[in-house]
Amino acid sequence: MSESITELVLATGNPNKVAELAQLLGGRWSIKRRPEDLAETIEDGATLYENAAKKAREVHMATGSACLADDTGLFVAALGGRPGVFSARYAGPNADSADNVRLLLSELSGADDRTAYFETVLVLLDARGHETVVNGRCEGVIAEVSTGRAGFGYDPVFVPFDGDGRSFAEMTADEKNTFSHRGRALRTLRQELV
């Protein structure tokens, strides 16, 4: 990184991601939310990196500040890697997380192989536009039913191999962050910026 960063704008408008990223960043930087008057980024990239980089560049251009963007996908073996880059809008453009989970469970009905992994790509741009890219992955299985009330997105049906058999949605934020895809990516980023 070519300069010291003290203030960081998060490029996501998702309040759940904002809370999780702020917790994972652990007070290293002064965190600011994406400007409310900035239009939501259209995620039309073919890869997680393309979407994260697009979000980071749009926020950087609008604010002139250092910014952090992420894109995350759930990749399911039995579905040929779907929903992948389309995870947030898997059940359609106006679908919510519950719709996405219902579609996923429906498509996996009767499947023997329920292995999957989450992957997060983080793109950090400093105030000059210098880019740092890291990723994190968490492997696990898709449960047959939703469990737990914490977390967001696919957390109620994702059971990480590194855990104790609970879904992400059954864990506290600290428990989830010890081995989640986003937690791993943020720890890598912190090491890169030492």
C-alpha angles and dihedrals in degrees: 000000000000098000142025113264119211100159125044129188115209111224095207123094092196106111092206092055091044091055093045095046092046090052093046093048086061101206095304092127138022101257124216127185125239109276108268093222092056112101116244113265115253104234101214099140123125092225139039089246093055092052094045093047092049091052092047093049094048093051092043091052091048097047107022086221134118108272141188124212132178139187122194132191138186112223116197119195097211090052095052091255097313137174086030114134089006095057097118093051100030096129093042140293095290097040123117130214093273090055091050092050092048091052092047093051091046092052091048094048107134094004116145095199109061097161117137142155137213117222127191125192117197123198117192120189119190120215090273093052097254108155130223117184127192135162139202132199135196121189126206145115136282111246120226092238136025117261133180134024104235127089125027143250113022094349094113092062103033116094112185119220090225093058135075100263098283124120119245087254091060093056133083116249090255092051093049093046093056091075109004121125092247092046091052092047092050092049089051090049092051090052091049091054098048 
